Amino acid sequence: MTQLDWTKHLTGGRKHTFTTNEVILRPGMDREHFFVILQGRARIHLQHDQKELTLAYLKTEDIYVSHSRAWVSAESDLLIERWPLAQFKRLLSLEPMIALQVIQELGHLLHNTINVIEDLSFRSVSQRLSRALLLSSKHQQSESIDLPYNMQELAQQLGTSRQTLSTEFNQLIKQGLIKRLSRKKIKLLQPERLSNICEGFVS
């Protein structure tokens, strides 16, 4: 039995393919449906005046209920299956554990959204960048870290422009706090000073 066996209870599903960066959902589109990621990865984000702010990512087997005004775009070539929202209510009566999965995913989205609000409200771009580097170092258990995103994607994660982020990156390099090993690999030279920046002890 696979994790997607619950789909056998549903009728009226339609599969859709999307290419990288193609929009799956945007404000104004029909929101009376839900979908599951069958293959690939999607990004939940806000968008206004050519600015984007990433809230969370969806991976294979994640369920998304189109309940918010957020945009959803394909982060890679993507395959989804979509059903009318009425089918979701039926699914919950047959597979109540699905509700737990959806609640967990909503909790993850809320957690990320609160982090974004805190960052934008209380932390400078330098603090946000330092925090992101320290978190990556902690997750990878190394001071030499692989950046999971390119500069544009990281800027969208941190709620700033690519140009501003590049300036902050170069400033950390000039200060001897980090060293660029390759296009997507960074070494933290002075993590304690990055922690001070993150906490607002230094500018």
N, CA, C and O of each residue as an XYZ file, in Angstrom:
812
protein
N       0.846     -1.206      0.000
C       0.000      0.000      0.000
C       0.876      1.249      0.000
O       1.759      1.400      0.844
N       0.622      2.137     -0.953
C       1.405      3.362     -1.044
C       0.678      4.496     -0.338
O      -0.502      4.377     -0.009
N       1.388      5.598     -0.108
C       0.794      6.733      0.580
C      -0.314      7.383     -0.245
O      -1.152      8.095      0.308
N      -0.332      7.153     -1.549
C      -1.341      7.763     -2.407
C      -2.493      6.821     -2.711
O      -3.298      7.108     -3.597
N      -2.595      5.702     -2.000
C      -3.686      4.765     -2.239
C      -5.051      5.378     -1.955
O      -6.066      4.905     -2.467
N      -5.078      6.438     -1.133
C      -6.357      7.087     -0.836
C      -7.022      7.681     -2.075
O      -8.226      7.940     -2.066
N      -6.251      7.898     -3.138
C      -6.835      8.496     -4.345
C      -7.881      7.587     -4.985
O      -8.694      8.048     -5.786
N      -7.867      6.292     -4.638
C      -8.838      5.359     -5.232
C     -10.266      5.668     -4.778
O     -11.227      5.234     -5.414
N     -10.407      6.419     -3.677
C     -11.729      6.778     -3.174
C     -12.343      7.949     -3.946
O     -13.529      8.238     -3.783
N     -11.561      8.616     -4.773
C     -11.997      9.862     -5.395
C     -12.405      9.664     -6.847
O     -11.908      8.774     -7.537
N     -13.314     10.509     -7.287
C     -13.724     10.514     -8.693
C     -13.564     11.931     -9.240
O     -13.524     12.899     -8.481
N     -13.475     12.037    -10.531
C     -13.403     13.357    -11.168
C     -12.044     14.002    -11.125
O     -11.920     15.198    -11.388
N     -10.999     13.224    -10.794
C      -9.653     13.787    -10.762
C      -9.107     14.045    -12.151
O      -9.414     13.306    -13.087
N      -8.309     15.075    -12.293
C      -7.678     15.405    -13.578
C      -6.197     15.684    -13.342
O      -5.829     16.436    -12.440
N      -5.363     15.070    -14.164
C      -3.924     15.284    -14.043
C      -3.493     16.455    -14.921
O      -4.007     16.653    -16.021
N      -2.532     17.226    -14.404
C      -2.024     18.397    -15.118
C      -0.503     18.415    -15.012
O       0.063     18.057    -13.979
N       0.134     18.826    -16.067
C       1.585     18.992    -16.046
C       1.918     20.477    -16.154
O       1.210     21.243    -16.808
N       3.011     20.864    -15.499
C       3.480     22.247    -15.525
C       4.986     22.241    -15.716
O       5.679     21.347    -15.230
N       5.480     23.222    -16.410
C       6.920     23.382    -16.568
C       7.454     24.299    -15.473
O       6.684     24.988    -14.805
N       8.755     24.306    -15.294
C       9.384     25.113    -14.247
C       8.945     26.575    -14.349
O       8.979     27.172    -15.425
N       8.532     27.140    -13.209
C       8.086     28.535    -13.048
C       6.671     28.795    -13.565
O       6.179     29.918    -13.454
N       6.010     27.784    -14.127
C       4.640     27.987    -14.587
C       3.701     28.114    -13.387
O       3.858     27.418    -12.384
N       2.727     29.013    -13.506
C       1.798     29.272    -12.405
C       0.726     28.189    -12.344
O       0.089     27.869    -13.348
N       0.537     27.629    -11.143
C      -0.511     26.632    -10.901
C      -1.761     27.314    -10.359
O      -2.875     27.031    -10.799
N      -1.568     28.208     -9.408
C      -2.653     28.980     -8.798
C      -2.230     30.430     -8.655
O      -1.067     30.717     -8.370
N      -3.163     31.337     -8.849
C      -2.926     32.750     -8.595
C      -4.236     33.376     -8.129
O      -5.302     32.810     -8.368
N      -4.179     34.528     -7.472
C      -5.408     35.187     -7.022
C      -6.365     35.397     -8.191
O      -5.956     35.808     -9.277
N      -7.649     35.109     -7.953
C      -8.658     35.258     -8.994
C      -9.013     33.969     -9.687
O     -10.054     33.887    -10.338
N      -8.162     32.944     -9.563
C      -8.465     31.650    -10.162
C      -9.454     30.892     -9.283
O      -9.636     31.223     -8.112
N     -10.088     29.874     -9.855
C     -11.021     29.024     -9.126
C     -10.310     28.379     -7.937
O      -9.272     27.739     -8.101
N     -10.869     28.550     -6.748
C     -10.243     28.029     -5.535
C     -11.008     26.838     -4.951
O     -10.668     26.367     -3.866
N     -12.015     26.354     -5.636
C     -12.839     25.272     -5.105
C     -12.288     23.911     -5.506
O     -13.011     23.091     -6.073
N     -11.017     23.666     -5.218
C     -10.430     22.368     -5.526
C      -9.215     22.128     -4.627
O      -8.775     23.018     -3.900
N      -8.692     20.920     -4.694
C      -7.441     20.588     -4.022
C      -6.638     19.700     -4.949
O      -7.176     19.103     -5.882
N      -5.331     19.616     -4.680
C      -4.502     18.771     -5.534
C      -3.406     18.109     -4.726
O      -3.092     18.526     -3.611
N      -2.827     17.067     -5.310
C      -1.692     16.375     -4.712
C      -0.545     16.410     -5.712
O      -0.760     16.278     -6.917
N       0.675     16.590     -5.210
C       1.857     16.566     -6.058
C       2.216     15.109     -6.356
O       2.529     14.348     -5.440
N       2.174     14.725     -7.609
C       2.558     13.366     -8.004
C       4.040     13.277     -8.338
O       4.682     12.248     -8.125
N       4.563     14.369     -8.861
C       5.983     14.378     -9.224
C       6.464     15.824     -9.309
O       5.795     16.678     -9.892
N       7.637     16.090     -8.719
C       8.220     17.424     -8.792
C       8.027     18.212     -7.512
O       7.779     17.650     -6.444
N       8.145     19.520     -7.640
C       8.129     20.409     -6.474
C       7.480     21.728     -6.862
O       7.661     22.213     -7.979
N       6.719     22.308     -5.930
C       6.035     23.578     -6.175
C       6.384     24.563     -5.067
O       6.841     24.181     -3.990
N       6.157     25.836     -5.360
C       6.479     26.905     -4.410
C       5.231     27.723     -4.120
O       4.522     28.135     -5.039
N       4.962     27.961     -2.827
C       3.867     28.826     -2.398
C       4.463     30.201     -2.119
O       5.423     30.324     -1.359
N       3.897     31.225     -2.730
C       4.514     32.550     -2.573
C       3.497     33.657     -2.736
O       2.399     33.450     -3.252
N       3.887     34.845     -2.283
C       3.134     36.071     -2.511
C       3.823     36.848     -3.619
O       5.035     36.737     -3.800
N       3.056     37.631     -4.358
C       3.632     38.362     -5.489
C       2.914     39.694     -5.646
O       1.686     39.768     -5.602
N       3.709     40.749     -5.832
C       3.141     42.084     -6.023
C       4.178     42.973     -6.689
O       5.322     43.047     -6.239
N       3.780     43.646     -7.757
C       4.659     44.586     -8.466
C       6.028     43.973     -8.765
O       7.060     44.581     -8.483
N       6.031     42.774     -9.333
C       7.246     42.060     -9.737
C       8.133     41.658     -8.563
O       9.282     41.264     -8.764
N       7.615     41.752     -7.349
C       8.330     41.272     -6.168
C       7.675     39.984     -5.694
O       6.453     39.846     -5.755
N       8.480     39.044     -5.223
C       7.966     37.775     -4.740
C       8.524     37.467     -3.358
O       9.655     37.825     -3.030
N       7.706     36.796     -2.558
C       8.109     36.374     -1.226
C       7.698     34.915     -1.045
O       6.508     34.600     -1.037
N       8.673     34.033     -0.901
C       8.404     32.611     -0.766
C       7.941     32.284      0.649
O       8.556     32.716      1.625
N       6.855     31.520      0.756
C       6.320     31.101      2.050
C       6.682     29.655      2.380
O       7.036     29.350      3.518
N       6.597     28.771      1.400
C       6.872     27.350      1.654
C       6.977     26.622      0.322
O       6.710     27.181     -0.742
N       7.376     25.346      0.415
C       7.489     24.490     -0.765
C       6.618     23.252     -0.584
O       6.393     22.792      0.536
N       6.134     22.724     -1.699
C       5.378     21.477     -1.726
C       6.206     20.438     -2.468
O       6.774     20.725     -3.522
N       6.272     19.235     -1.917
C       7.031     18.154     -2.537
C       6.097     17.012     -2.924
O       4.894     17.069     -2.667
N       6.653     15.987     -3.536
C       5.864     14.834     -3.979
C       5.051     14.258     -2.817
O       5.568     14.050     -1.719
N       3.776     14.007     -3.084
C       2.776     13.444     -2.166
C       2.188     14.465     -1.203
O       1.334     14.112     -0.390
N       2.623     15.725     -1.273
C       1.998     16.763     -0.457
C       0.636     17.124     -1.042
O       0.437     17.104     -2.257
N      -0.301     17.456     -0.142
C      -1.645     17.870     -0.533
C      -1.765     19.377     -0.330
O      -1.272     19.916      0.661
N      -2.421     20.054     -1.269
C      -2.643     21.490     -1.115
C      -4.107     21.792     -1.401
O      -4.625     21.470     -2.470
N      -4.758     22.411     -0.434
C      -6.147     22.847     -0.593
C      -6.130     24.322     -0.965
O      -5.513     25.134     -0.275
N      -6.796     24.664     -2.038
C      -6.705     26.031     -2.583
C      -7.559     26.989     -1.764
O      -8.592     27.474     -2.225
N      -7.110     27.252     -0.542
C      -7.905     28.012      0.415
C      -7.410     29.438      0.615
O      -8.093     30.232      1.263
N      -6.260     29.782      0.087
C      -5.685     31.098      0.379
C      -5.519     31.910     -0.900
O      -5.789     31.429     -2.000
N      -5.069     33.152     -0.731
C      -4.811     34.024     -1.886
C      -3.372     33.930     -2.371
O      -2.937     34.727     -3.202
N      -2.635     32.954     -1.850
C      -1.232     32.801     -2.258
C      -1.129     32.286     -3.693
O      -2.038     31.636     -4.208
N      -0.008     32.593     -4.314
C       0.336     32.018     -5.606
C       0.982     30.654     -5.368
O       1.617     30.433     -4.337
N       0.819     29.752     -6.317
C       1.547     28.490     -6.311
C       2.145     28.309     -7.705
O       1.431     28.350     -8.708
N       3.457     28.108     -7.757
C       4.161     27.966     -9.034
C       5.006     26.702     -9.022
O       5.438     26.238     -7.968
N       5.235     26.155    -10.207
C       6.078     24.967    -10.333
C       7.530     25.351    -10.101
O       8.051     26.253    -10.756
N       8.179     24.671     -9.174
C       9.594     24.888     -8.896
C      10.458     24.026     -9.810
O      11.646     24.293     -9.995
N       9.847     22.994    -10.375
C      10.494     22.101    -11.335
C       9.392     21.600    -12.262
O       8.227     21.947    -12.068
N       9.734     20.788    -13.269
C       8.689     20.157    -14.058
C       7.804     19.365    -13.113
O       8.301     18.620    -12.268
N       6.498     19.522    -13.252
C       5.577     19.116    -12.199
C       4.383     18.349    -12.763
O       3.873     18.663    -13.839
N       3.952     17.345    -12.019
C       2.731     16.608    -12.330
C       1.853     16.611    -11.087
O       2.290     16.196    -10.013
N       0.616     17.078    -11.230
C      -0.324     17.078    -10.115
C      -1.610     16.378    -10.541
O      -1.875     16.209    -11.731
N      -2.405     15.974     -9.548
C      -3.764     15.520     -9.811
C      -4.690     16.378     -8.969
O      -4.455     16.593     -7.780
N      -5.759     16.868     -9.614
C      -6.635     17.861     -8.993
C      -8.061     17.329     -8.946
O      -8.525     16.668     -9.875
N      -8.767     17.638     -7.816
C     -10.163     17.232     -7.648
C     -10.990     18.410     -7.141
O     -10.447     19.336     -6.538
N     -12.308     18.381     -7.384
C     -13.196     19.388     -6.778
C     -13.137     19.298     -5.260
O     -12.911     18.221     -4.708
N     -13.338     20.426     -4.584
C     -13.222     20.462     -3.139
C     -14.233     19.538     -2.455
O     -13.970     19.028     -1.366
N     -15.377     19.323     -3.086
C     -16.381     18.418     -2.505
C     -15.815     17.018     -2.320
O     -16.210     16.311     -1.392
N     -14.900     16.608     -3.183
C     -14.284     15.293     -3.064
C     -13.381     15.214     -1.829
O     -13.198     14.142     -1.253
N     -12.826     16.346     -1.434
C     -11.969     16.362     -0.252
C     -12.792     16.066      1.001
O     -12.344     15.332      1.882
N     -13.978     16.629      1.076
C     -14.854     16.363      2.218
C     -15.212     14.883      2.271
O     -15.264     14.289      3.348
N     -15.459     14.297      1.114
C     -15.769     12.864      1.050
C     -14.559     12.042      1.475
O     -14.693     11.044      2.182
N     -13.384     12.466      1.040
C     -12.158     11.748      1.372
C     -11.940     11.716      2.886
O     -11.546     10.687      3.434
N     -12.193     12.828      3.553
C     -11.985     12.888      5.002
C     -12.883     11.907      5.745
O     -12.489     11.372      6.781
N     -14.078     11.665      5.230
C     -14.973     10.719      5.892
C     -14.504      9.282      5.708
O     -14.808      8.421      6.533
N     -13.755      9.012      4.616
C     -13.283      7.659      4.332
C     -11.869      7.410      4.840
O     -11.531      6.293      5.231
N     -11.046      8.454      4.834
C      -9.644      8.347      5.254
C      -9.327      9.481      6.223
O      -8.676     10.453      5.838
N      -9.778      9.373      7.481
C      -9.597     10.490      8.423
C      -8.140     10.862      8.668
O      -7.860     11.997      9.055
N      -7.199      9.934      8.453
C      -5.790     10.258      8.678
C      -5.278     11.301      7.689
O      -4.265     11.955      7.939
N      -5.980     11.455      6.561
C      -5.592     12.490      5.600
C      -5.698     13.866      6.249
O      -4.904     14.759      5.954
N      -6.686     14.035      7.138
C      -6.844     15.322      7.825
C      -5.596     15.661      8.607
O      -5.182     16.820      8.648
N      -4.987     14.655      9.233
C      -3.761     14.890     10.003
C      -2.638     15.368      9.094
O      -1.888     16.274      9.458
N      -2.517     14.765      7.911
C      -1.480     15.174      6.970
C      -1.678     16.626      6.543
O      -0.721     17.398      6.484
N      -2.926     16.991      6.247
C      -3.217     18.353      5.811
C      -2.943     19.344      6.945
O      -2.394     20.421      6.714
N      -3.329     18.972      8.179
C      -3.079     19.845      9.326
C      -1.578     20.046      9.524
O      -1.135     21.156      9.822
N      -0.796     18.981      9.361
C       0.652     19.095      9.495
C       1.226     20.037      8.442
O       2.108     20.844      8.735
N       0.719     19.929      7.210
C       1.217     20.788      6.137
C       0.794     22.237      6.356
O       1.559     23.156      6.065
N      -0.424     22.449      6.867
C      -0.863     23.808      7.188
C      -0.031     24.383      8.328
O       0.316     25.564      8.324
N       0.285     23.527      9.310
C       1.133     23.973     10.417
C       2.508     24.383      9.938
O       3.070     25.374     10.404
N       3.055     23.609      8.993
C       4.366     23.942      8.428
C       4.297     25.274      7.683
O       5.200     26.102      7.801
N       3.227     25.477      6.919
C       3.063     26.734      6.190
C       2.914     27.906      7.157
O       3.497     28.967      6.936
N       2.137     27.724      8.225
C       1.963     28.785      9.219
C       3.282     29.106      9.910
O       3.603     30.273     10.136
N       4.053     28.056     10.250
C       5.362     28.251     10.881
C       6.269     29.089      9.987
O       6.907     30.035     10.449
N       6.321     28.734      8.699
C       7.161     29.485      7.770
C       6.669     30.920      7.608
O       7.469     31.852      7.521
N       5.348     31.093      7.567
C       4.786     32.428      7.388
C       5.110     33.321      8.581
O       5.451     34.491      8.405
N       5.007     32.779      9.795
C       5.356     33.554     10.992
C       6.833     33.936     10.967
O       7.192     35.058     11.325
N       7.698     32.995     10.542
C       9.127     33.312     10.425
C       9.352     34.459      9.448
O      10.160     35.353      9.701
N       8.626     34.427      8.320
C       8.769     35.479      7.313
C       8.321     36.818      7.892
O       9.000     37.830      7.714
N       7.183     36.829      8.584
C       6.674     38.076      9.182
C       7.666     38.624     10.206
O       7.939     39.824     10.226
N       8.207     37.744     11.059
C       9.197     38.183     12.042
C      10.426     38.764     11.354
O      10.929     39.816     11.749
N      10.907     38.073     10.321
C      12.094     38.544      9.611
C      11.865     39.925      9.011
O      12.688     40.824      9.180
N      10.739     40.092      8.305
C      10.473     41.355      7.625
C      10.207     42.483      8.623
O      10.520     43.644      8.356
N       9.628     42.134      9.770
C       9.266     43.159     10.751
C      10.430     43.571     11.636
O      10.552     44.741     12.001
N      11.288     42.617     11.984
C      12.257     42.866     13.042
C      13.719     42.681     12.636
O      14.608     43.057     13.400
N      13.997     42.116     11.463
C      15.385     41.844     11.092
C      15.743     42.535      9.779
O      14.938     42.595      8.849
N      16.972     43.054      9.724
C      17.483     43.645      8.483
C      17.835     42.529      7.507
O      17.839     41.354      7.872
N      18.132     42.902      6.260
C      18.530     41.902      5.262
C      19.797     41.185      5.717
O      19.923     39.972      5.550
N      20.743     41.945      6.297
C      21.980     41.346      6.797
C      21.689     40.304      7.874
O      22.303     39.237      7.890
N      20.760     40.610      8.767
C      20.396     39.668      9.827
C      19.707     38.431      9.241
O      19.977     37.306      9.662
N      18.817     38.648      8.268
C      18.110     37.521      7.642
C      19.085     36.603      6.927
O      18.978     35.380      7.020
N      20.044     37.196      6.209
C      21.026     36.398      5.481
C      21.903     35.610      6.452
O      22.146     34.420      6.251
N      22.374     36.275      7.500
C      23.214     35.589      8.491
C      22.457     34.423      9.122
O      23.011     33.340      9.311
N      21.202     34.655      9.440
C      20.370     33.604     10.042
C      20.206     32.426      9.086
O      20.302     31.270      9.497
N      19.958     32.721      7.807
C      19.782     31.658      6.815
C      21.051     30.819      6.664
O      20.982     29.596      6.551
N      22.207     31.482      6.664
C      23.478     30.765      6.547
C      23.733     29.887      7.770
O      24.187     28.750      7.642
N      23.437     30.421      8.956
C      23.644     29.647     10.184
C      22.696     28.447     10.250
O      23.094     27.371     10.696
N      21.448     28.623      9.812
C      20.495     27.509      9.804
C      20.923     26.425      8.825
O      20.804     25.235      9.118
N      21.425     26.838      7.656
C      21.908     25.862      6.678
C      23.097     25.090      7.230
O      23.209     23.879      7.041
N      23.990     25.812      7.920
C      25.148     25.165      8.536
C      24.716     24.150      9.590
O      25.286     23.063      9.688
N      23.708     24.514     10.376
C      23.207     23.603     11.412
C      22.573     22.362     10.800
O      22.819     21.246     11.256
N      21.755     22.557      9.762
C      21.080     21.430      9.125
C      22.064     20.495      8.420
O      21.894     19.276      8.431
N      23.101     21.088      7.805
C      24.079     20.278      7.069
C      25.221     19.804      7.965
O      26.066     19.021      7.533
N      25.247     20.278      9.215
C      26.267     19.896     10.200
C      27.679     20.126      9.661
O      28.568     19.286      9.795
N      27.844     21.286      9.054
C      29.140     21.645      8.490
C      29.209     23.154      8.325
O      28.191     23.815      8.118
N      30.424     23.697      8.418
C      30.611     25.129      8.155
C      30.824     25.394      6.670
O      30.816     26.547      6.239
N      31.014     24.336      5.882
C      31.024     24.441      4.419
C      29.657     23.977      3.942
O      29.343     22.790      4.027
N      28.851     24.884      3.448
C      27.452     24.566      3.172
C      27.134     24.681      1.689
O      27.664     25.540      0.984
N      26.261     23.799      1.237
C      25.718     23.865     -0.116
C      24.456     24.707     -0.067
O      23.521     24.396      0.671
N      24.431     25.769     -0.851
C      23.238     26.613     -0.899
C      22.170     25.913     -1.742
O      22.418     25.598     -2.907
N      20.985     25.665     -1.172
C      19.953     24.940     -1.916
C      19.271     25.781     -2.987
O      18.527     25.253     -3.814
N      19.522     27.100     -2.975
C      18.867     28.003     -3.912
C      19.893     28.890     -4.606
O      20.978     29.142     -4.081
N      19.525     29.360     -5.809
C      20.365     30.367     -6.443
C      20.064     31.727     -5.801
O      19.206     31.822     -4.923
N      20.766     32.771     -6.234
C      20.654     34.072     -5.581
C      19.242     34.651     -5.677
O      18.758     35.259     -4.722
N      18.586     34.470     -6.807
C      17.227     34.976     -6.972
C      16.260     34.254     -6.043
O      15.414     34.887     -5.412
N      16.381     32.933     -5.956
C      15.499     32.149     -5.093
C      15.728     32.482     -3.629
O      14.776     32.576     -2.854
N      17.003     32.664     -3.244
C      17.306     33.013     -1.865
C      16.756     34.397     -1.529
O      16.251     34.621     -0.429
N      16.854     35.321     -2.480
C      16.292     36.661     -2.268
C      14.783     36.573     -2.041
O      14.246     37.273     -1.183
N      14.107     35.730     -2.794
C      12.666     35.547     -2.621
C      12.352     34.939     -1.259
O      11.340     35.270     -0.642
N      13.229     34.047     -0.793
C      13.042     33.462      0.529
C      13.189     34.505      1.624
O      12.475     34.464      2.626
N      14.105     35.432      1.437
C      14.431     36.407      2.484
C      13.651     37.712      2.352
O      13.793     38.612      3.181
N      12.828     37.813      1.310
C      12.010     39.007      1.147
C      12.782     40.242      0.764
O      12.537     41.325      1.296
N      13.722     40.088     -0.163
C      14.508     41.230     -0.622
C      14.771     41.071     -2.119
O      14.319     40.106     -2.736
N      15.499     42.016     -2.693
C      15.822     41.938     -4.113
C      17.140     41.199     -4.309
O      17.946     41.090     -3.385
N      17.347     40.700     -5.502
C      18.593     40.004     -5.818
C      19.788     40.938     -5.671
O      20.849     40.526     -5.201
N      19.616     42.196     -6.075
C      20.712     43.159     -6.012
C      21.111     43.438     -4.558
O      22.296     43.469     -4.228
N      20.112     43.639     -3.697
C      20.396     43.904     -2.285
C      21.076     42.704     -1.642
O      22.025     42.859     -0.873
N      20.588     41.506     -1.958
C      21.181     40.305     -1.384
C      22.628     40.138     -1.839
O      23.486     39.777     -1.033
N      22.912     40.394     -3.108
C      24.278     40.284     -3.622
C      25.203     41.259     -2.887
O      26.341     40.919     -2.565
N      24.708     42.470     -2.626
C      25.496     43.456     -1.894
C      25.822     42.957     -0.485
O      26.958     43.082     -0.026
N      24.827     42.394      0.196
C      25.035     41.878      1.557
C      25.995     40.690      1.548
O      26.846     40.572      2.429
N      25.859     39.812      0.558
C      26.770     38.675      0.426
C      28.206     39.163      0.277
O      29.108     38.694      0.971
N      28.403     40.103     -0.630
C      29.755     40.625     -0.877
C      30.324     41.320      0.350
O      31.532     41.281      0.584
N      29.458     41.958      1.138
C      29.901     42.615      2.353
C      30.412     41.595      3.376
O      31.424     41.826      4.038
N      29.705     40.467      3.499
C      30.148     39.410      4.421
C      31.478     38.815      3.969
O      32.314     38.450      4.796
N      31.669     38.719      2.660
C      32.934     38.201      2.121
C      34.062     39.174      2.419
O      35.138     38.761      2.852
N      33.827     40.482      2.189
C      34.857     41.497      2.445
C      35.236     41.559      3.921
O      36.387     41.836      4.259
N      34.269     41.301      4.797
C      34.521     41.337      6.230
C      35.205     40.065      6.722
O      35.549     39.960      7.899
N      35.403     39.099      5.826
C      36.065     37.855      6.194
C      35.201     36.908      7.014
O      35.718     36.046      7.725
N      33.885     37.070      6.915
C      32.974     36.215      7.682
C      32.612     34.938      6.923
O      32.363     33.897      7.531
N      32.586     35.022      5.610
C      32.300     33.857      4.777
C      33.246     33.850      3.586
O      33.859     34.866      3.260
N      33.355     32.714      2.952
C      34.178     32.571      1.750
C      33.395     31.764      0.727
O      32.847     30.710      1.048
N      33.344     32.254     -0.491
C      32.652     31.524     -1.545
C      33.590     30.475     -2.132
O      34.635     30.815     -2.687
N      33.220     29.200     -2.010
C      34.038     28.112     -2.527
C      33.693     27.782     -3.977
O      34.552     27.370     -4.756
N      32.426     27.969     -4.322
C      31.953     27.783     -5.689
C      30.650     28.549     -5.824
O      30.244     29.243     -4.892
N      29.998     28.438     -6.953
C      28.788     29.227     -7.190
C      27.713     28.960     -6.135
O      26.988     29.878     -5.751
N      27.602     27.719     -5.665
C      26.554     27.373     -4.707
C      27.116     26.739     -3.434
O      26.406     26.022     -2.729
N      28.392     27.004     -3.140
C      28.988     26.474     -1.920
C      29.696     27.598     -1.163
O      30.503     28.333     -1.730
N      29.377     27.716      0.132
C      29.899     28.778      0.983
C      30.551     28.156      2.216
O      30.067     27.158      2.750
N      31.659     28.761      2.663
C      32.267     28.343      3.931
C      32.099     29.466      4.943
O      32.438     30.617      4.670
N      31.574     29.122      6.112
C      31.448     30.097      7.196
C      32.770     30.178      7.941
O      33.194     29.209      8.572
N      33.420     31.330      7.869
C      34.733     31.505      8.488
C      34.613     31.951      9.943
O      35.434     31.579     10.782
N      33.595     32.741     10.236
C      33.419     33.241     11.603
C      31.932     33.145     11.999
O      31.238     34.160     12.062
N      31.458     31.937     12.260
C      30.036     31.765     12.579
C      29.591     32.528     13.817
O      28.429     32.922     13.920
N      30.520     32.743     14.774
C      30.125     33.470     15.974
C      29.795     34.929     15.655
O      28.896     35.509     16.265
N      30.512     35.521     14.707
C      30.214     36.903     14.307
C      28.922     36.963     13.490
O      28.173     37.937     13.578
N      28.665     35.928     12.701
C      27.388     35.856     11.989
C      26.233     35.773     12.985
O      25.175     36.366     12.774
N      26.447     35.030     14.074
C      25.431     34.922     15.114
C      25.192     36.277     15.777
O      24.055     36.614     16.106
N      26.261     37.056     15.976
C      26.120     38.388     16.551
C      25.305     39.302     15.625
O      24.456     40.071     16.076
N      25.584     39.199     14.330
C      24.813     39.999     13.355
C      23.352     39.600     13.405
O      22.465     40.454     13.425
N      23.104     38.292     13.426
C      21.733     37.778     13.455
C      20.979     38.301     14.673
O      19.791     38.612     14.586
N      21.664     38.397     15.797
C      21.036     38.852     17.041
C      20.999     40.371     17.153
O      20.426     40.917     18.096
N      21.611     41.053     16.185
C      21.552     42.523     16.183
C      22.603     43.185     17.052
O      22.480     44.364     17.383
N      23.648     42.433     17.432
C      24.677     43.014     18.280
C      25.645     43.892     17.495
O      26.257     44.805     18.048
N      25.776     43.604     16.197
C      26.631     44.422     15.332
C      25.875     44.727     14.076
O      24.910     44.034     13.755
N      26.280     45.743     13.355
C      25.611     46.135     12.123
C      26.247     45.453     10.946
O      25.820     45.657      9.809
